[in-house]
Amino acid sequence: MTISQEDALYDFLENVTEPFTSEEVAVHIRKYNHQKVGRLALELASFLESRKLAFPVDDKTWISRRGCFEPARFIINPSRLELLNGILIPGHRCVPFANPVLFPQEYLFYWNQVPITFTTVEGSPEEFYPYYSIYGEEYAPQYVARDNPENEAAFNDDPYDDPLEVSIQALDMRNLYRECSFVPGDCFVVRTLNWKEGKFELTRVGKDQWSPAALEEWCEAAEQGFKVSFEHFGPGNATEEQIAFAYWYGGQRMRDVPAYALEDFLYDKTKSIETTAYGIETRFWYAGKEIPDYTPPKELQRPDRSMIEDMLYKKRIPVSEYVVLAYVRDALFRRDLDISRIIERIIPPVMGMTEREWHFLAGYIGDALDEFQDTYSLFTDKVMGPIRQRVGELHTAVLDLTARLQKGDIDASWLPKHTFIILSQLQGHAAGVLEDLSTDEAPSAMELEALDNSLDSMIETYEDIKDLIDDALDTFRRNNISVVKFKDTDTEEGRIIQVGIGGTEVWRRIVVPETYPLADLHRLLQAVFGWSAIYKFRFLSPAIPAYKTTKHIFTIYGGPKVYGKNQTMQEEPGLSLSMTVEELSAQGITELFYEYGTFWNVKLIILSRLDIDRKEPIRCIAGEGAAPPEFVDGPIRFRKYITILEAGSFPERQRALHELGQDFDPERFDMDACNRRLKQL
């Protein structure tokens, strides 16, 4: 597809409200673009699917976001802070019912068909971040900064510290709250008048007006919508995308009232969905479960890619032509027009190229150089050039490191958590900056300063992950030296197993004999985390995740004690409690989930073999963080207690310590105490 055809597609999607087919979109595009493209309908279907621009009704029919969310209804529940100050902060409240290209301060709200005016509110950034967290906690500062130029300048002054005070635009609700006798617990029903322009109508609903059964019905639809969204698209490209598809798969019931406000549902009502770290970003995911690590994309032929983009995609470099052209402009800025060196920056040598690919890319770069040289000015590029050069070097470094890791010289289980996700996100962000700088017209000074600060943060993240990778490589090599040593009679084959409690930063690395059975592994985990086996448990093979299929799931259930009472272990067909670590590995099962009770989910990764001392076959060799008490209701509640310990009031901290233990320190991990418990097994 050409750029003009893409523009016509976006114009179509912003205005259509009825279900449509790709053929109907093709007819619309041809009204404005007469270029003959025989496969335009096919390209459009691929474009819509790959970029998730519309919702699939069936195999041939789509519905736009405008068609889905206009005139749907949702809920905004004002906070006590807003009621006291007579304001309403739009923030993330209208996701996904508003056009995502709009910022919250651009929305228009009506009460009895009269526009509600905006007012300015001052405060510390931390006061406002919770109103933008659904966009992603990492993006909340950006939304606050972009509310007005003064905020952006304040954030740019020091990219590493938030400003002391900012101002944001909020709805002036003083008269309205008085007029309708608004009290805590009341909420607003919001109807989408115009999705494209971000226009909404507010009406009040009393706190006891809806039955608990009707609200529970909405919660069930919402949870189902999120789960189907996760199943179809995984973590997606952004939280906004996850939420949009959750509302689609949640059906008409989720897009109407009675309902809960989305933030109340996500952060208070549901126990099956939570915010989860995803590389350097966050996503919503199954509570207590980790998002699977990044898998390099397969070589798929997408009809909307140009020939140069397709060649790069097959090299696992998913960038647009604008990124290549940014490297060409960078060569002009460097005054280094050697095509071989330009190619090495675009495709690091470790990735390899065929002679045909090299000549194809060289021809493209040569043509671009000829085109740019006549109009390029080093003087006008003196502001953009240094930033473009730095981000290009970062992009090349990320591609090079990713390619080296994918060569398979190291067991990926030894790499830091979400290594490939972080590298993929860095590559995507760097490519986005290169696209912004692939132009002759420099952005404003404030935008360039923001780009430069963002680049500093990306470089720092890259250096941090590279240091962690280097440490992991050293540890991997040291632990594998023993494999090649002559095996004496005082040693036996063992395995290192890494275990981490889902939804927390708590993890341990333990050494066990390969002959260790699952029944003993259960007891070991209880000792490692200082638990006392009060709940039932099961092991689940992630090779066949429970949320993907209900067939042939390998599970075992048990629980030798429930509050001190003996209980017979129960097994379902599948893995036996007598199955050993060695037998699991032989079947290709290198990852397990240990589900303990209804709240705790521990991920186990079987790492490399090594020789272990028969006199001390079981031990913990590394770990981080204090394990949560088993009776705390899962990772969400545990993280709330940790937050309270860090920033809560004195009474709140006392209540948290009452639940966690008076001497609980979330940063403390006593490996000696852990090994003493293991010796008692």
NUPA-670763 format. One line per 4 residues: for each residue x, y, z of C-alpha. Coordinates in nm, 2 decimals, padded with zeros to 4 digits. Example, Ala and Ser with C-alpha at 12.3 -4.5 7.8 and 13.67 -1.06 7.14 Angstrom:
2
01.23:-00.45:00.78 ~ 01.37:-00.11:00.71;
end
This chain:
681
00.00:00.00:00.00 ~ 00.11:00.35:-00.08 ~ 00.11:00.63:00.18 ~ -00.19:00.80:00.01;
-00.38:00.47:00.02 ~ -00.30:00.43:00.39 ~ -00.43:00.79:00.45 ~ -00.75:00.70:00.27;
-00.79:00.39:00.48 ~ -00.75:00.58:00.80 ~ -01.01:00.84:00.67 ~ -01.25:00.55:00.60;
-01.20:00.40:00.95 ~ -01.26:00.73:01.12 ~ -01.59:00.78:00.96 ~ -01.75:00.44:00.90;
-01.99:00.31:01.17 ~ -02.14:00.01:01.00 ~ -01.97:-00.33:00.94 ~ -01.76:-00.34:00.62;
-01.55:-00.57:00.40 ~ -01.20:-00.51:00.26 ~ -01.36:-00.48:-00.09 ~ -01.57:-00.19:00.03;
-01.26:-00.01:00.17 ~ -01.09:-00.07:-00.17 ~ -01.37:00.10:-00.35 ~ -01.34:00.40:-00.11;
-00.97:00.42:-00.16 ~ -00.99:00.41:-00.54 ~ -01.22:00.72:-00.53 ~ -00.92:00.92:-00.41;
-00.63:00.71:-00.55 ~ -00.66:00.58:-00.90 ~ -00.34:00.38:-00.89 ~ -00.42:00.03:-01.01;
-00.35:-00.23:-00.75 ~ -00.49:-00.57:-00.83 ~ -00.44:-00.71:-00.47 ~ -00.56:-00.40:-00.29;
-00.84:-00.58:-00.10 ~ -00.60:-00.85:00.01 ~ -00.35:-00.59:00.12 ~ -00.62:-00.41:00.32;
-00.73:-00.73:00.50 ~ -00.37:-00.80:00.59 ~ -00.31:-00.44:00.70 ~ -00.62:-00.44:00.92;
-00.53:-00.77:01.08 ~ -00.16:-00.70:01.14 ~ -00.21:-00.35:01.28 ~ -00.53:-00.44:01.46;
-00.71:-00.13:01.33 ~ -01.06:-00.28:01.34 ~ -01.24:-00.57:01.50 ~ -01.32:-00.89:01.31;
-01.69:-00.97:01.28 ~ -01.62:-01.28:01.07 ~ -01.37:-01.40:00.81 ~ -01.47:-01.12:00.56;
-01.63:-00.85:00.77 ~ -01.49:-00.59:01.01 ~ -01.62:-00.31:01.23 ~ -01.42:00.01:01.31;
-01.35:00.13:01.65 ~ -01.60:00.41:01.59 ~ -01.86:00.16:01.49 ~ -01.80:-00.04:01.80;
-01.78:00.24:02.06 ~ -02.03:00.49:01.93 ~ -02.28:00.54:02.10 ~ -02.18:00.29:02.37;
-02.19:00.37:02.74 ~ -01.93:00.34:03.01 ~ -01.87:00.46:03.37 ~ -01.66:00.73:03.53;
-01.64:00.71:03.91 ~ -01.50:01.04:04.05 ~ -01.25:01.01:04.33 ~ -01.28:01.18:04.67;
-01.00:01.41:04.57 ~ -01.20:01.52:04.27 ~ -01.52:01.57:04.46 ~ -01.35:01.78:04.73;
-01.19:02.00:04.46 ~ -01.49:02.02:04.23 ~ -01.31:01.87:03.93 ~ -01.30:01.57:03.71;
-00.98:01.46:03.55 ~ -01.05:01.28:03.21 ~ -00.71:01.10:03.21 ~ -00.75:00.74:03.11;
-01.12:00.73:03.19 ~ -01.24:00.73:02.83 ~ -01.02:00.45:02.71 ~ -01.11:00.29:02.46;
-01.42:00.50:02.39 ~ -01.23:00.79:02.24 ~ -01.01:00.82:01.94 ~ -00.66:00.72:02.06;
-00.49:01.00:01.86 ~ -00.66:01.25:02.09 ~ -00.51:01.36:02.43 ~ -00.75:01.37:02.73;
-00.74:01.75:02.74 ~ -00.88:01.75:02.38 ~ -01.20:01.57:02.48 ~ -01.54:01.76:02.50;
-01.79:01.67:02.77 ~ -02.16:01.78:02.79 ~ -02.42:01.80:03.07 ~ -02.78:01.85:02.96;
-02.64:01.93:02.61 ~ -02.42:02.22:02.75 ~ -02.04:02.19:02.72 ~ -01.85:02.15:03.05;
-01.57:02.40:03.08 ~ -01.21:02.31:03.17 ~ -01.01:02.45:03.46 ~ -00.65:02.43:03.56;
-00.54:02.22:03.86 ~ -00.19:02.23:04.02 ~ -00.01:01.96:04.21 ~ 00.28:01.72:04.22;
00.30:01.48:03.92 ~ 00.26:01.19:04.16 ~ -00.09:01.31:04.25 ~ -00.19:01.29:03.89;
-00.02:00.97:03.77 ~ -00.30:00.74:03.89 ~ -00.54:00.91:03.66 ~ -00.33:00.81:03.36;
-00.20:00.46:03.47 ~ -00.43:00.26:03.23 ~ -00.22:00.39:02.94 ~ 00.07:00.21:03.11;
00.24:00.33:03.43 ~ 00.55:00.41:03.23 ~ 00.36:00.64:03.00 ~ 00.17:00.84:03.28;
00.45:01.10:03.30 ~ 00.44:01.16:02.93 ~ 00.06:01.23:02.94 ~ 00.10:01.47:03.22;
00.39:01.64:03.04 ~ 00.19:01.68:02.72 ~ -00.10:01.84:02.89 ~ 00.05:02.18:02.83;
00.38:02.33:02.71 ~ 00.48:02.45:03.06 ~ 00.46:02.09:03.19 ~ 00.67:01.96:02.90;
00.94:02.22:02.96 ~ 00.94:02.13:03.33 ~ 00.99:01.76:03.26 ~ 01.26:01.83:03.00;
01.46:02.04:03.25 ~ 01.56:01.72:03.43 ~ 01.48:01.39:03.26 ~ 01.58:01.19:03.56;
01.36:01.37:03.83 ~ 01.00:01.48:03.81 ~ 00.93:01.85:03.86 ~ 00.80:01.96:04.20;
00.47:02.09:04.06 ~ 00.27:02.07:03.73 ~ -00.07:02.18:03.62 ~ -00.32:01.98:03.42;
-00.66:02.06:03.27 ~ -00.96:01.91:03.44 ~ -01.34:01.96:03.40 ~ -01.48:02.23:03.62;
-01.75:02.03:03.81 ~ -01.82:02.26:04.11 ~ -02.17:02.37:04.00 ~ -02.26:02.04:03.86;
-02.17:01.84:04.18 ~ -02.39:02.08:04.37 ~ -02.67:02.08:04.12 ~ -02.72:01.70:04.12;
-02.63:01.65:04.49 ~ -02.34:01.43:04.40 ~ -02.20:01.22:04.69 ~ -01.92:00.96:04.72;
-02.03:00.64:04.56 ~ -02.23:00.81:04.29 ~ -02.09:00.79:03.94 ~ -02.14:00.92:03.58;
-02.28:00.72:03.29 ~ -02.09:00.84:02.99 ~ -02.23:00.81:02.64 ~ -02.00:00.84:02.34;
-02.15:01.11:02.11 ~ -01.86:01.12:01.86 ~ -01.57:00.88:01.89 ~ -01.36:01.06:01.62;
-01.38:01.40:01.79 ~ -01.39:01.27:02.15 ~ -01.73:01.40:02.25 ~ -01.92:01.26:02.55;
-02.24:01.32:02.74 ~ -02.26:01.27:03.12 ~ -02.55:01.17:03.33 ~ -02.55:01.09:03.70;
-02.64:00.75:03.85 ~ -02.68:00.69:04.23 ~ -02.46:00.46:04.42 ~ -02.74:00.21:04.50;
-02.93:00.23:04.18 ~ -02.79:-00.09:04.02 ~ -02.82:-00.44:04.17 ~ -02.51:-00.63:04.27;
-02.62:-00.92:04.03 ~ -02.62:-00.68:03.73 ~ -02.28:-00.55:03.82 ~ -02.15:-00.91:03.87;
-02.28:-01.00:03.52 ~ -02.08:-00.71:03.38 ~ -01.77:-00.82:03.56 ~ -01.80:-01.17:03.41;
-01.83:-01.02:03.06 ~ -01.53:-00.80:03.13 ~ -01.31:-01.09:03.25 ~ -01.41:-01.30:02.96;
-01.33:-01.02:02.72 ~ -00.98:-00.97:02.86 ~ -00.91:-01.35:02.86 ~ -01.02:-01.39:02.50;
-00.81:-01.08:02.41 ~ -00.50:-01.23:02.58 ~ -00.56:-01.57:02.41 ~ -00.59:-01.41:02.06;
-00.32:-01.14:02.08 ~ -00.11:-01.21:02.38 ~ 00.02:-00.89:02.54 ~ -00.04:-00.68:02.23;
00.13:-00.36:02.13 ~ -00.01:-00.14:02.41 ~ -00.25:-00.15:02.71 ~ -00.49:00.06:02.50;
-00.50:-00.21:02.24 ~ -00.56:-00.48:02.50 ~ -00.85:-00.29:02.65 ~ -01.01:-00.21:02.31;
-01.02:-00.58:02.21 ~ -01.13:-00.68:02.56 ~ -01.44:-00.45:02.52 ~ -01.50:-00.61:02.17;
-01.47:-00.97:02.29 ~ -01.67:-00.88:02.61 ~ -01.96:-00.82:02.38 ~ -02.24:-00.57:02.39;
-02.29:-00.64:02.76 ~ -01.95:-00.49:02.84 ~ -02.02:-00.18:02.64 ~ -02.34:-00.09:02.83;
-02.46:-00.03:03.18 ~ -02.50:-00.13:03.46 ~ -02.12:-00.15:03.48 ~ -01.81:-00.06:03.69;
-01.56:00.21:03.59 ~ -01.28:00.04:03.41 ~ -01.02:00.15:03.66 ~ -01.23:00.02:03.95;
-01.27:-00.32:03.78 ~ -00.90:-00.36:03.69 ~ -00.76:-00.23:04.02 ~ -01.02:-00.35:04.27;
-01.30:-00.58:04.15 ~ -01.12:-00.85:03.95 ~ -00.88:-01.10:04.10 ~ -00.80:-01.27:03.77;
-00.63:-00.98:03.58 ~ -00.35:-00.75:03.70 ~ -00.09:-00.51:03.57 ~ 00.23:-00.71:03.49;
00.58:-00.60:03.39 ~ 00.65:-00.66:03.02 ~ 01.01:-00.57:02.95 ~ 01.04:-00.19:03.00;
00.66:-00.15:02.97 ~ 00.36:-00.29:03.15 ~ 00.05:-00.48:03.03 ~ -00.26:-00.64:03.17;
-00.23:-01.02:03.21 ~ -00.36:-01.32:03.40 ~ -00.31:-01.25:03.77 ~ 00.00:-01.43:03.92;
00.13:-01.54:03.57 ~ 00.42:-01.40:03.38 ~ 00.38:-01.29:03.02 ~ 00.57:-01.54:02.80;
00.91:-01.41:02.68 ~ 00.95:-01.27:02.33 ~ 00.97:-01.52:02.04 ~ 01.15:-01.39:01.72;
00.90:-01.34:01.44 ~ 00.87:-01.60:01.17 ~ 00.93:-01.50:00.81 ~ 00.58:-01.41:00.71;
00.49:-01.25:00.37 ~ 00.27:-00.95:00.43 ~ 00.14:-00.79:00.11 ~ 00.15:-00.43:00.25;
00.53:-00.43:00.28 ~ 00.76:-00.28:00.02 ~ 01.04:-00.49:-00.13 ~ 01.30:-00.32:00.09;
01.09:-00.36:00.40 ~ 01.02:-00.72:00.32 ~ 01.39:-00.80:00.28 ~ 01.47:-00.63:00.62;
01.17:-00.81:00.79 ~ 01.32:-01.14:00.68 ~ 01.63:-01.04:00.86 ~ 01.42:-00.99:01.17;
01.45:-00.61:01.13 ~ 01.08:-00.49:01.13 ~ 01.13:-00.13:01.02 ~ 00.99:00.10:00.75;
01.18:00.25:00.46 ~ 01.19:00.58:00.66 ~ 01.44:00.41:00.90 ~ 01.67:00.32:00.61;
01.64:00.67:00.48 ~ 01.73:00.80:00.83 ~ 02.06:00.60:00.81 ~ 02.12:00.76:00.46;
02.07:01.11:00.61 ~ 02.30:01.01:00.90 ~ 02.57:00.92:00.64 ~ 02.55:01.26:00.49;
02.58:01.42:00.84 ~ 02.88:01.20:00.91 ~ 03.03:01.29:00.57 ~ 03.09:00.92:00.52;
02.92:00.80:00.20 ~ 03.08:00.46:00.19 ~ 02.78:00.23:00.11 ~ 02.94:-00.07:00.28;
02.96:00.11:00.61 ~ 02.60:00.24:00.58 ~ 02.48:-00.12:00.51 ~ 02.67:-00.25:00.82;
02.49:00.01:01.04 ~ 02.15:-00.10:00.89 ~ 02.22:-00.48:00.90 ~ 02.50:-00.57:01.15;
02.75:-00.82:01.00 ~ 02.65:-01.09:01.25 ~ 02.32:-01.12:01.07 ~ 02.48:-01.21:00.74;
02.36:-01.12:00.39 ~ 02.36:-01.29:00.05 ~ 02.53:-01.12:-00.24 ~ 02.20:-01.05:-00.40;
02.06:-00.89:-00.08 ~ 02.37:-00.67:-00.05 ~ 02.35:-00.54:-00.40 ~ 01.97:-00.48:-00.37;
02.02:-00.27:-00.05 ~ 02.33:-00.10:-00.20 ~ 02.13:00.01:-00.50 ~ 01.85:00.15:-00.29;
02.10:00.34:-00.07 ~ 02.28:00.47:-00.37 ~ 01.96:00.60:-00.53 ~ 01.86:00.77:-00.20;
02.21:00.93:-00.17 ~ 02.18:01.07:-00.52 ~ 01.83:01.21:-00.44 ~ 01.93:01.37:-00.10;
02.27:01.51:-00.19 ~ 02.13:01.79:-00.40 ~ 01.91:01.93:-00.13 ~ 02.09:01.82:00.19;
02.23:02.10:00.41 ~ 02.48:02.02:00.69 ~ 02.40:02.36:00.84 ~ 02.03:02.30:00.87;
02.09:01.94:01.00 ~ 02.32:02.05:01.28 ~ 02.04:02.02:01.54 ~ 01.89:01.69:01.43;
02.21:01.53:01.31 ~ 02.37:01.45:01.64 ~ 02.05:01.30:01.78 ~ 01.99:01.10:01.47;
02.35:00.97:01.48 ~ 02.31:00.86:01.85 ~ 01.98:00.68:01.80 ~ 02.11:00.51:01.48;
02.41:00.38:01.68 ~ 02.17:00.25:01.95 ~ 01.94:00.09:01.70 ~ 02.24:-00.09:01.54;
02.38:-00.20:01.88 ~ 02.04:-00.35:01.98 ~ 02.01:-00.54:01.65 ~ 02.36:-00.67:01.68;
02.31:-00.79:02.05 ~ 01.98:-00.95:01.97 ~ 02.12:-01.14:01.67 ~ 02.42:-01.27:01.87;
02.19:-01.40:02.15 ~ 01.96:-01.57:01.89 ~ 02.25:-01.77:01.76 ~ 02.19:-02.01:02.04;
02.53:-02.01:02.21 ~ 02.36:-01.98:02.55 ~ 02.06:-02.14:02.71 ~ 01.81:-01.86:02.69;
01.68:-01.96:03.04 ~ 01.99:-01.81:03.19 ~ 01.92:-01.47:03.04 ~ 01.76:-01.19:03.25;
01.38:-01.19:03.26 ~ 01.22:-01.06:02.94 ~ 01.56:-01.00:02.77 ~ 01.42:-01.03:02.41;
01.11:-00.83:02.50 ~ 01.32:-00.54:02.63 ~ 01.55:-00.55:02.33 ~ 01.25:-00.56:02.09;
01.09:-00.26:02.27 ~ 01.42:-00.07:02.25 ~ 01.45:-00.15:01.88 ~ 01.09:-00.04:01.82;
01.14:00.29:02.01 ~ 01.47:00.36:01.84 ~ 01.32:00.29:01.50 ~ 01.03:00.53:01.58;
01.28:00.81:01.67 ~ 01.47:00.74:01.34 ~ 01.14:00.78:01.15 ~ 01.07:01.11:01.32;
01.42:01.23:01.22 ~ 01.40:01.11:00.86 ~ 01.31:01.45:00.73 ~ 01.46:01.78:00.62;
01.24:01.98:00.85 ~ 01.35:01.98:01.21 ~ 01.09:01.94:01.49 ~ 01.05:02.22:01.74;
01.33:02.28:01.99 ~ 01.11:02.14:02.27 ~ 01.03:01.82:02.07 ~ 01.40:01.77:02.00;
01.48:01.82:02.36 ~ 01.22:01.56:02.46 ~ 01.36:01.32:02.19 ~ 01.71:01.37:02.33;
01.60:01.30:02.69 ~ 01.41:00.99:02.57 ~ 01.72:00.87:02.39 ~ 01.93:00.91:02.71;
01.68:00.69:02.89 ~ 01.69:00.43:02.61 ~ 02.07:00.42:02.61 ~ 02.07:00.38:02.99;
01.83:00.09:02.96 ~ 02.04:-00.07:02.69 ~ 02.35:-00.05:02.90 ~ 02.17:-00.19:03.20;
02.03:-00.49:03.01 ~ 02.37:-00.55:02.84 ~ 02.55:-00.56:03.18 ~ 02.29:-00.81:03.30;
02.34:-01.02:02.99 ~ 02.71:-01.02:03.03 ~ 02.68:-01.13:03.39 ~ 02.44:-01.41:03.29;
02.69:-01.52:03.02 ~ 02.97:-01.54:03.27 ~ 02.75:-01.73:03.52 ~ 02.64:-01.97:03.25;
02.99:-02.05:03.14 ~ 03.12:-02.09:03.50 ~ 02.83:-02.33:03.58 ~ 02.89:-02.53:03.27;
03.26:-02.59:03.32 ~ 03.18:-02.88:03.56 ~ 03.00:-03.06:03.28 ~ 03.33:-03.13:03.10;
03.52:-03.23:03.41 ~ 03.59:-03.59:03.49 ~ 03.31:-03.72:03.70 ~ 03.44:-03.88:04.03;
03.25:-04.11:04.26 ~ 03.15:-03.84:04.51 ~ 02.94:-03.65:04.26 ~ 02.62:-03.71:04.07;
02.43:-03.54:03.79 ~ 02.23:-03.24:03.91 ~ 02.02:-02.96:03.77 ~ 01.99:-02.59:03.85;
01.63:-02.49:03.87 ~ 01.52:-02.13:03.88 ~ 01.19:-02.06:04.06 ~ 01.00:-01.73:04.07;
00.67:-01.63:04.23 ~ 00.44:-01.49:03.96 ~ 00.34:-01.13:04.00 ~ 00.64:-01.05:04.23;
01.01:-00.99:04.20 ~ 01.08:-01.28:04.43 ~ 01.30:-01.56:04.28 ~ 01.54:-01.84:04.39;
01.79:-02.05:04.21 ~ 01.83:-02.40:04.35 ~ 02.04:-02.71:04.28 ~ 01.88:-03.06:04.29;
01.97:-03.41:04.17 ~ 01.83:-03.51:03.83 ~ 01.66:-03.80:04.01 ~ 01.45:-03.56:04.22;
01.07:-03.64:04.18 ~ 00.79:-03.39:04.16 ~ 00.66:-03.49:04.51 ~ 00.99:-03.39:04.66;
01.00:-03.07:04.45 ~ 00.68:-02.97:04.61 ~ 00.83:-03.00:04.95 ~ 01.14:-02.82:04.84;
00.94:-02.52:04.72 ~ 00.76:-02.50:05.05 ~ 01.09:-02.49:05.23 ~ 01.25:-02.24:04.99;
00.97:-01.99:05.04 ~ 00.91:-02.07:05.41 ~ 00.56:-02.19:05.35 ~ 00.38:-02.47:05.54;
00.18:-02.67:05.28 ~ -00.17:-02.54:05.40 ~ -00.32:-02.54:05.04 ~ -00.36:-02.78:04.76;
-00.11:-02.76:04.47 ~ -00.07:-02.87:04.12 ~ 00.21:-02.87:03.86 ~ 00.12:-02.75:03.51;
00.32:-02.79:03.19 ~ 00.34:-02.45:03.01 ~ 00.39:-02.64:02.68 ~ 00.01:-02.68:02.69;
-00.12:-02.36:02.87 ~ -00.45:-02.40:03.05 ~ -00.58:-02.08:02.89 ~ -00.53:-02.21:02.54;
-00.69:-02.55:02.56 ~ -00.85:-02.78:02.81 ~ -00.73:-03.10:02.64 ~ -00.44:-03.31:02.74;
-00.32:-03.08:03.01 ~ -00.05:-03.25:03.23 ~ -00.15:-03.18:03.59 ~ -00.11:-03.33:03.93;
-00.30:-03.22:04.23 ~ -00.22:-03.27:04.60 ~ -00.17:-03.12:04.94 ~ -00.04:-03.34:05.22;
-00.17:-03.11:05.49 ~ -00.46:-02.87:05.51 ~ -00.44:-02.67:05.84 ~ -00.27:-02.95:06.01;
-00.50:-03.23:05.89 ~ -00.36:-03.52:05.68 ~ -00.49:-03.53:05.33 ~ -00.44:-03.79:05.07;
-00.26:-03.67:04.75 ~ -00.49:-03.68:04.45 ~ -00.36:-03.71:04.10 ~ -00.53:-03.65:03.76;
-00.42:-03.83:03.45 ~ -00.09:-03.70:03.32 ~ 00.24:-03.64:03.51 ~ 00.30:-03.86:03.80;
00.43:-03.73:04.14 ~ 00.71:-03.99:04.10 ~ 00.83:-03.83:03.77 ~ 01.18:-03.69:03.80;
01.35:-03.38:03.67 ~ 01.55:-03.60:03.43 ~ 01.23:-03.76:03.29 ~ 01.07:-03.42:03.25;
01.37:-03.29:03.05 ~ 01.37:-03.61:02.84 ~ 01.01:-03.52:02.73 ~ 01.12:-03.17:02.64;
00.95:-03.01:02.94 ~ 01.19:-02.75:03.07 ~ 00.94:-02.52:03.23 ~ 00.67:-02.59:03.49;
00.41:-02.39:03.68 ~ 00.35:-02.48:04.05 ~ 00.01:-02.35:04.14 ~ -00.03:-02.33:04.51;
-00.38:-02.26:04.64 ~ -00.59:-02.02:04.44 ~ -00.35:-01.72:04.46 ~ 00.01:-01.83:04.41;
00.17:-01.94:04.09 ~ 00.54:-02.03:04.08 ~ 00.73:-02.06:03.76 ~ 01.01:-02.32:03.74;
01.27:-02.32:03.47 ~ 01.50:-02.63:03.45 ~ 01.84:-02.50:03.36 ~ 02.18:-02.66:03.28;
02.32:-02.98:03.41 ~ 02.62:-02.99:03.65 ~ 02.80:-03.23:03.88 ~ 02.69:-03.19:04.25;
02.83:-03.32:04.57 ~ 02.64:-03.63:04.70 ~ 02.69:-03.51:05.05 ~ 02.51:-03.19:04.98;
02.28:-03.25:04.68 ~ 02.02:-02.98:04.75 ~ 02.10:-02.62:04.81 ~ 02.00:-02.26:04.71;
02.27:-02.07:04.53 ~ 02.10:-01.73:04.46 ~ 01.78:-01.54:04.51 ~ 01.62:-01.20:04.56;
01.34:-01.06:04.77 ~ 01.15:-01.18:05.07 ~ 00.89:-01.44:05.00 ~ 00.53:-01.34:05.07;
00.34:-01.52:05.35 ~ 00.13:-01.79:05.19 ~ -00.20:-01.67:05.35 ~ -00.18:-01.32:05.18;
-00.44:-01.32:04.91 ~ -00.21:-01.33:04.61 ~ 00.05:-01.10:04.44 ~ -00.18:-00.80:04.40;
-00.25:-00.77:04.77 ~ 00.12:-00.85:04.84 ~ 00.23:-00.56:04.62 ~ -00.02:-00.33:04.78;
00.13:-00.41:05.12 ~ 00.48:-00.34:04.99 ~ 00.37:-00.01:04.85 ~ 00.22:00.08:05.19;
00.54:-00.01:05.36 ~ 00.73:00.23:05.13 ~ 00.49:00.53:05.13 ~ 00.19:00.46:05.36;
00.09:00.64:05.68 ~ 00.20:00.50:06.01 ~ -00.13:00.32:06.08 ~ -00.13:00.18:05.73;
00.22:00.05:05.77 ~ 00.13:-00.11:06.10 ~ -00.17:-00.29:05.94 ~ 00.06:-00.41:05.66;
00.32:-00.54:05.90 ~ 00.04:-00.72:06.09 ~ -00.03:-00.91:05.77 ~ 00.33:-00.96:05.66;
00.50:-01.01:05.99 ~ 00.65:-00.74:06.22 ~ 01.01:-00.80:06.10 ~ 00.92:-00.83:05.73;
01.17:-00.66:05.50 ~ 01.07:-00.69:05.13 ~ 01.43:-00.66:05.01 ~ 01.57:-00.92:05.25;
01.67:-01.27:05.13 ~ 01.85:-01.49:05.39 ~ 02.02:-01.76:05.18 ~ 02.17:-01.93:05.49;
01.83:-01.96:05.65 ~ 01.69:-02.10:05.33 ~ 01.96:-02.36:05.31 ~ 01.90:-02.46:05.67;
01.54:-02.53:05.59 ~ 01.65:-02.73:05.29 ~ 01.88:-02.95:05.51 ~ 01.58:-03.04:05.72;
01.40:-03.20:05.43;
end
